[in-house]
Amino acid sequence: MYLSTRARWAIRFVMAIGLAFIYVPLAVVLINSFNASTVFAWPPQEFTLHWWSDVWSNAGVRDAILTSVKIGLISTCVAMALGGLLAFALSRYAFFGRQTLSLLVILPIALPGIVTALALRTAFRTILSVELSIWTVVIAHSTFCIVVMYNNVIARLRRMGTSLEAASMDLGADSFTTFRRVTFPLLRGALLAGGLLAFGLSFDEIVVTLFTAPPGVTTLPIWIFQNLFRPNQAPVVNVVAAALVLLSIIPIYISQRLAGDSTGGGRM
């Protein structure tokens, strides 16, 4: 499609506005993490690395990060198993209610987080009479992590088709060998990309966590929320937020590359 010079410049301008809307606040957080002031003062008058060194010695931050990583890894493993199996079932087999089941799988991520959180808390405390623990948080996070994994795997399965698997079995390979040497290598990128996205989604979740976590189980987002307006904690919160922004670049980049890689394959 041909675009005039004016139209191209207009598109570039709108794109620049959109990117600025996203990244300027992140840049402000990053710059503010070096702010010598103990409040959210802008613009910074002095700069220091003191707050970055303080974060490493903060036991609350370390415990919150460890809790978030633990919950994120377990939720991702559950999502990888259940989401992958659901994607296989719904893409490779035709049965009554398949479309309804597909809708039910995707629904948790489409609902407002507060609705999901309230429903899960009611289910745990009122219906099942289960005490809140780190495992209730894991189960709650898994409900929406499964959706991310399911979407990645089913998209790759639909793009793959079944011709390579059929060719493998025509050449004498059984179902397990076909999965191990053909299907899994082709799905590996989608599984890893879905796993990274699911882990990031779990690591970042706060609303569902607040409703399903007991006292004493504090993830990093909850720690940030609790310390945001406490006296003299603003610099530490800025540093933690800035570190998360920088560390998030790596898994997001890897996930994007893996999700876009459609040339992977296995050797027969």
Long-range contacts (C-beta under 8 A, 24 or more apart in sequence): 26-245, 29-238, 29-241, 29-242, 29-245, 30-242, 30-245, 30-246, 32-238, 32-242, 33-235, 33-238, 33-239, 33-241, 33-242, 33-243, 35-235, 35-238, 37-235, 38-232, 38-234, 38-235, 39-234, 40-234, 40-238, 51-235, 51-236, 51-238, 51-239, 52-239, 54-235, 54-236, 54-239, 55-236, 55-239, 55-240, 55-243, 58-236, 60-218, 60-223, 60-227, 61-220, 61-223, 61-236, 61-240, 63-218, 64-218, 64-219, 64-220, 64-222, 64-223, 65-220, 67-134, 67-217, 67-218, 67-219, 67-220, 68-202, 68-203, 68-219, 68-220, 68-221, 69-203, 70-134, 71-134, 71-137, 71-138, 71-141, 71-202, 71-219, 72-141, 72-199, 72-200, 72-202, 72-203, 73-199, 74-138, 75-138, 75-141, 75-142, 75-145, 75-198, 75-199, 75-202, 76-145, 76-149, 76-195, 76-198, 76-199, 76-202, 78-138, 78-142, 78-145, 78-146, 79-142, 79-145, 79-146, 79-148, 79-149, 79-194, 79-195, 79-198, 80-149, 80-191, 80-194, 80-195, 80-198, 82-142, 82-146, 82-149, 83-145, 83-146, 83-147, 83-148, 83-149, 83-150, 83-153, 83-194, 83-198, 84-149, 84-150, 84-153, 84-187, 84-191, 86-146, 86-150, 87-149, 87-150, 87-153, 87-154, 87-157, 88-153, 88-157, 90-154, 91-154, 91-157, 91-158, 92-157, 92-162, 105-146, 105-147, 105-150, 106-147, 106-150, 106-151, 108-143, 108-144, 108-146, 108-147, 109-144, 109-147, 109-148, 113-205, 113-207, 113-208, 114-207, 116-140, 116-143, 116-144, 116-208, 117-207, 117-208, 117-210, 117-211, 117-212, 118-211, 120-208, 120-211, 120-212, 121-211, 121-212, 124-212, 131-214, 132-212, 132-213, 132-214, 133-214, 133-217, 134-213, 134-217, 136-212, 136-213, 136-214, 137-208, 137-209, 137-212, 137-213, 137-217, 137-219, 139-212, 140-208, 140-209, 140-211, 140-212, 141-201, 141-202, 141-205, 141-208, 141-209, 144-201, 144-205, 144-208, 145-198, 145-199, 145-201, 145-202, 146-198, 148-194, 148-197, 148-198, 148-201, 149-191, 149-194, 149-195, 149-198, 151-194, 152-190, 152-191, 152-193, 152-194, 152-197, 152-259, 153-187, 153-190, 153-191, 153-194, 155-190, 156-186, 156-187, 156-189, 156-190, 156-262, 157-187, 159-262, 160-186, 160-187, 164-265, 168-268, 171-268, 173-268, 181-266, 181-267, 181-268, 182-265, 182-266, 182-268, 184-266, 185-264, 185-265, 185-266, 186-264, 186-265, 186-266, 188-264, 189-258, 189-259, 189-261, 189-264, 190-258, 190-259, 192-254, 192-255, 192-258, 193-254, 193-255, 193-256, 193-258, 193-259, 194-259, 196-251, 196-252, 196-254, 196-255, 196-258, 197-255, 199-251, 200-248, 200-251, 200-252, 200-255, 220-244
